[in-house]
Amino acid sequence: MRAPLFVVGWMLIFSTPLMASYEDDLNSLSRLHNLVVIQDGEIVLEHHQAGPEPAEAANIKSLSKSILSLLAGIAIDKGYFELNQPISELLGRHQPAQPPADLSQIQVEHLLSMQSGLQRTSGRHYGSWVNSDNWTRYALTRPMVDEPGGDMLYSTGNSHILAAILTEQTGRSLLQLMRNWVGSPLNIRIYPWLQSPEGIYFGGNDMRISARGLAWIGQLYVNQGMANGQQVVSENWIEQSFQPRTNSVYTDDPYGLGWFSYQFNDVEAFYGRGYGGQLLYVIPAYKLSIVMTSDPTPPSQGGYINRQHRFVEEHILPRFSDR
């Protein structure tokens, strides 16, 4: 078994020298709380800089969308609904009486890929949405501004609709599903998080998971859905999740079912991200999962994610590519 590599304060303990710029580049990640790297089932690097410790709950912001995608995949594997099923068949008590959009044209896949066509609830619409008395109904009654399957319209409302569907179709809360379907088989702790006024756990934001827990979720994807001898989610869902459907309007990175794609030179990576620098990378070629948790409070510094990408490319991948 390889000996773990740890960071103590600012001194990085490695068996081989690092680039002279390593410490300077780590200093450039001013919002950073934790850095955790797991390779092939072992924690090989852990650094704590500020905020919650690596084993403590962290607000992962919109990285929650990638975790929600995992829950959706498990639900599909279990037969609760299908990826191409119209959401109008799944909403139950959440079905609006007279929605302005034809909800039968929106499929579960469109919610995951941010292609529902519904007016966004993120950005300038976010405040009025979260101040409404029913977040699910508000999201479902937005006007259709694009056809389903069209351009990416990043909207946390899509994820919250999916959370309502998961709750309705399974008869269990999102917290229960997370604990039963993810926390238990991976042996990680799932903490309660915010609920909407109508009682649905927030589907695309504010989940609370430790940096270590996130890294183990990343290893689930590295291992094609296997954890502790159990097939937690199907290999097919892993492939589906990473297959691009559209592109981010912010970075132009390809986007699948809750996961972005990114190319580190000739190495393909997939990542989920949350506001302020919450990142989970999955790099199958190196059997790596990499987590960065950061200060989630505004303002978010411009270009921070590019510095995070650069840090991984220049310092993490060279160190662990030959293991």
N, C-alpha and C positions, 0 to 999 in steps of 0.2 A: 504494500500500500504506500502511495506517495505521501510524504509529509506535507501537511498544509503550509501554505505561505501566508504570512500575516503581516499586517501593517500596524506598527506601534507608534502612535503620534504621527510625526512626519517621516519617521525612519522606515523605509521599506526593506523588509528582510527577504531577499531572494538568494538563490544559490548561484546566480550569474549576474554580472553587472548589468544595469539598465542604462538607457540613454541618459546623458547628463541633464536633459530637459525634463525628465519625468516629474521631479518635484515641482518645477515651475508650472508644468501643464496641470498637475493636480491642484495647485494653487489657483489656477484659472477657473476651476470649477467651483466658483465661490458659493454656490447654493447647495453644494453636495452635502448630504447627510451620511449616506452609506454606499459602499461599493462591495458587492458580493459576487464572486465568480465560482461556479461549480463546473467541473469537467468530469464527464464520465462517472457521475455519481459521488464525487468527492468535493468538499469545499476546499478550493486551492488558494483562494485569496479572500480576505475580508478586511475592510477598512471602515472605521467609524470616525467621522469628522465632526458631526453636530447632530442635534435633534434626537429622535428615538434611536435606541441601540438597534443593531441588526436583527435581534430576535423580538423586538417590540413592534407594536402596531404602528403602521405609517399610513397616512392618507395618500392613496395612489392616484387620486383624481381620475382622469379619463383613461388611464391604463385599465380601469375597471371594465372598459369595453372589450378588451382582449380576454379578460377572465369571464365575462358574460358569454362571449363566443364559445368558450369551453363548456359552460353549462348548457348552452343551446345544442352543442354537438352531442353531449351525453344524453340529453332529452330526445334528440332525433334517433340516436342509437337504441334507446329504450322504447321507441315507437310512440312517443307522445304526440309528435307532429312530424311533418316533412319539410325539407328545406324549400321546396317550391310550392308549398301550400299557401293559398291566399289567407291573409291575416283575418279577413272577415269571418272565416270559419272557426277561428280560434279565440276570439276576443271575449265571448260569453257575455258576462254582465258589463264588460267595458265597451261593448258595441254602442256607438252613439246612435241616437234615434234618426237624425238627419245630417250625416256628415257632408260637408261640402265637396269632398273628394270621393271617388269610387274606390273604396277600400278593398274591393274584390280584386283589383288590379295589382295590389301590393302583396308581394310574397315575403315569407320569413327571410329569405336570402337578401331582399332589398333592405330590410332593416339592418342586417349585419354589415352590408357593404356600403351603407349610407347612400343608397340609391332609391329611396322610397318615393322621391318626387315631392314629398310634403314640404311646405315652408319650414325652414329651420327654426328650432327653438334655442339654438346656440347663438353666440355673437350678440348682436343688438337686441335679439328677442329673448335672451336668457332670463333677464330680470322679470319681465311680465309673466313668463312661463312659471318660474319657481314661486312667484307670488300668487299664483292661481290656487283655487281650492281643490283642484283635481288635475294632477299633472298628466295622467293618462288621457283623460278626455280632452284636455287642452291640446296635447300633441296630435291626437287623432282628428281634431277638427280644424287643423290648419289647412289653408287652401293648397291645392296641387299646383306647384310652380314648374314642374318638369314631369316628364313621363317616367313611370317606374322603370328602373334599369338604365336611366339616363346618366347625366353627370353626377359626380359626387357632391352631395349637399350635406356636409358634416353637421350632424344634429344629435345631441344627446337625447332628444325626444324619441328618436328611432329606438335607441337602446332601452328607454324606459317603457315603450310599448312592448318590446320583446320581454322585458321583465314581467310585465302584467300578463303576457301570454304564458310564460313559464309558470307563474303562480296559479293562473286559472286552470291550465291543463294538467298540472301535477297535483294540485290541491295543497301545495306546501309553499311556504315563503321562500324567497330567494336566499335568506340566511340559512334556513334548514337545508336547502339544496346544496349550498356551498359547503356546509359542514358535513353532510352525508356523502355527497358525490365527489368532493375535492379534498376537504380537510381530513376526513377519516382515512381514505386510502393512501394519501400522501403523508399522513402524520404531521400535519401543520395546523396551527390554530387559526380559526376564522373568527374575527371579532365583529360584533354588531356595528352597523353603520346607519346612515340617515334613511328614514322612511318618508315617503311623500304623504300629503294630507289624506289621500284615500287608502293609505296603509300598504303601499308597495315599496319594498326596499329599492332605493335609488338604483336604476338599472345601468347607468353609464357613467357614474361619478361617485367619488367619495368612499369607495370600499376601503376597508382597513385591513391590511395584510403586512406582515413583516417583510423586510428585504430578503431574509433567508427563505421565508415561505414562497415569495415570488420566484426566487431562483430555483426552488424545487419544482414549481409549476413549469418553469422553463425546461427543466430536465424531463418532465413528462412529455413535452413536445420533441425533445432530442431523442427520446426513447420510443418514439412512435406510439405514444399513448399508454405505455406500460409504466407501472410504479409498484415496487414491492411485490413483484410477481403477479400483479393484477392488471388486466386490460381495462383501464379507467375510461378511456375514450378510444374510438376506433382509429386505426391507421388511416382509413379513408377520410375521416374528419380532419386529421392533421393536414393531409394533402389538400383537401378542399379549402381549409382555412388560409393556407398560404398562396393559393392560386389567385392571381390578380384579377379583379373585376373592373377596377377604375383606377384613377390616380388622385393623389392629394392635390387640392387646389393651393396648398401652402408650400409644399416641398416638391411636388410632382412625383413623389415616391409612389410606386404601385401599391394598391390597397386591396386586400382580399376580404375575408370574413373576420374583421376585427384586428387584422394584422397588416402592418406595412412591410414592404420588401426594401432591402437596401443592399448595395454592392460595395463591399470593402475590397477594392482592387479586383482580384479574381475569386473572392470568397463571398458566397451568397449568405445573407443574414435576413432574419425576420424580426420585427420588433413591435411592441406595443408601447404607447407613450401617453403620459398624462401631463397636465399643466405644471409648469415650474421645474420640470426635469425629472419626472418619474419615468424610468425606462426599464424594459425587460427585453433583452436580446436573446434570440435563439439562433445558434450557429451550428447547424447539424454536421458540417464537414469536420469540425473540431470537437464535437460533442460538448459544446460550451453553452451555458446559460449565464448571462451577465445582467446584474441588476444595479441600477443607480436610483436611490431615493434622494430627494432634494427638498429644499424649503418650498412648500407649495403655496405660500402666500404671495399675493401680488406686490409689486410688479414683477413679471417674469422678464429677465434680461434678454434682450434680443441676441440671437445667435448662439444661445446657450446649448441648444441641441447639436449644433454643428461642432461645438467644442467637445461635447460628449462623444459624438461619432469619431472625431479626430483622436481623442484619448484612447478609445477602444482600438482604433486602427493602428496607432503608433506604438502603443504600450502593452495592451492586453493580448492582441492577436499574435504579435511576434513572440511573446513569451510562452504562449501555450499551443502554438501551431504544430510543434514537433513532438507533442506528448502522445 
